[in-house]
Amino acid sequence: MKKNLFIIAALLIITSCNVSYLSYPKFKTQVVTDNYFGTTVSDPYRILENDTSEITITWLKAEQQLTTNYFKGLESIKNEVKERIKQLSNQPEYWLPEAKAGKYFYYYKDTTFKERVFGYSSQPNAKPEVLVDISKLFEDKYFQNAGGLRISDDARYLAFKISRGEEDWNIIHVMDIETKKLLPDLIENVKYSDIAWYGQGFYYSRYDNRADNNAILKNHKVYYHNLGELQWQDKLVYENPKEPLNTFEARVVDSGNYLFIFEENEEGEERILYKNLHIDSTSFVILTGFDKYDYSYSGMLDGKFILRTNKDAPKNKLIAINPENAKPENWETIIPEKDKLLRSINVIGGKIIALYMVDACAEMYVFDKSGLLIHQIPLPSSGWTDACLPDTADSIALITFSSYTYPYVNYKYNIETNKLNIINNEHTDSFNPEQFITKQEFFKSKDGTIVPMFITHKKGIALDGNNPTYIYAYGGFNISQTPQYNVAIIPFLEKGGVYVVVNVRGGGEYGESWHDAGTKLNKQNVFDDFISATEWLINHKYTNPEKIAISGRSNGGLLVGAVITQRPELFKVAIAELGVMDMLRYHKFTIGKSWSGDYGTSDESKEMFEYLLGYSPYHNVKHGIQYPATLIVSGSYDDRVVPAHSYKFAAAMQSSGSKNPVLLYIMDKKGHGAYMPETDRWAFVMKLLDMNN
């Protein structure tokens, strides 16, 4: 093995790439070609899809060393950002609590903990009795941030998922809440699963075995685990061997009366099945079938299922379904579609609390069970609410609210009096949010569509075209970008930066039509929206191309890759995180096929192949183009957007001859849920935007 590594290392040619202070690792390429509908496409870096090959391993080590050395030169900026974020975070943080059996369960963080912990108290604003502190429960330092925490109805047990480095594979543990001791129960091979308590156990989803590397995952199944038993004894509840790529999520509703199965097929469509848990039957009833519409279960009211749907209502409506007579012709409309987007529903105390999205901001209303409006909830300002949960009393809801520069605040909301009362306040003495302003602007995209964006900066900045500007967007999978607090942007704003979030098409800000307008053969709209937003900011004297940094993550990483290969002259800095960069082969890895509802695939038609080839970042890197300084971020454990996307894109970009640095930033033993350190992000941006002073 050592001899082989020596030979491969000899193949790594460190050559100048026209960057005055960087030399990129090279290797002898093994060009592979594919034929798509008569068109031959070259793939010179295919070997990097095999992350266990000796060539890939050696190349990655050299790339990591290059990036490490580069960031050593940014230590002073990193330390400055780190210290400021530490100051801003120097107060307790309370996540919105969940009330169960007279206790409040929530995440909590203060300066005494390295990471957030999960615990409970008798009041929602008290330092909790700690239940889950990952750093103390597990010796493996790569176990991070317990997620999917689910408390049994009697609050005796807590089940939660952990993963190594935020990868998608999970292990489920169970804790006795009174003793704070982990039970012997251990559930492995868990992926794309919730935890649904019922009786003396819970439902969950898993694969029979953990797949290695980039393999396509098949045969997801739902099981029931009885506390105290071994995993091999778990009862199989649901599978669909006829469609082996489908995935399932189990949920128990109506105080344990019904089991729901949410089944997603390889096109990203979902159907809902249910069964009465009090009837001795193994059969499920299909509530909604696979179709182009969305159905979101929102609770029970007078013995009926309440669902939000966009079927015959592009901006969503609320319907009621009698479980004993669930045929579509018997569905009742409770709240019809309105001119604003119905985003979510909570049934609390026999009332309906509806969250609407209006130009990406929150509006909340209370309706009675017949759908009659009672009143609008007086939210503090323009912003967003992440959650609304029932309190221990029927007439009280728990709500969290924030905006870009206003930290999260939790409220108790009295449904009867229509009053909000603060539970806790996240403001810190070291930070004054009043020094900043957030504006919402609307601009015309290339095709004339009006698109919104949020612009946040210090009050009174000069519009002289020289402000350092950071632009972020996502643009896919019906996911909306809403105004929410992020402590990490404050150091950038305090140095005179302008922080911009663009609500490009492909998201869900205006319903399914907005989403559809950024999918498949409409995907270019997403990139055009982003480019048009950038041009608007330049034309309105906020900034100029030498002062613009852009960023996107996952599908947003694809956006960054696409726009810098289409309009490289517009941007100075680009950070592409965990991005989908090879649009011709994305569906051949792990769960990638399930994204085809948004992207289409290169196999389905000549037209779709040519469209994907036209914007695929990896395939559109050209030699001799001056690209922005680019940081390409990947996680070595990412089994969702596999690292090969970033590896191949980085190799192509580094071979382009661009004079600006192109760095591959690998988060070791981290998965798709991991984030690069904010100190590194802002040091890279501030250095290259000349914000050192």
Order of alpha helices (4+ residues) and beta strands (2+ residues): alpha-beta-beta-beta-beta-alpha-alpha-beta-beta-beta-beta-beta-alpha-beta-beta-beta-beta-beta-beta-beta-beta-beta-beta-beta-beta-beta-beta-beta-beta-beta-beta-beta-beta-beta-beta-beta-beta-beta-beta-beta-alpha-beta-alpha-alpha-beta-alpha-beta-alpha-alpha-beta-alpha-beta-alpha
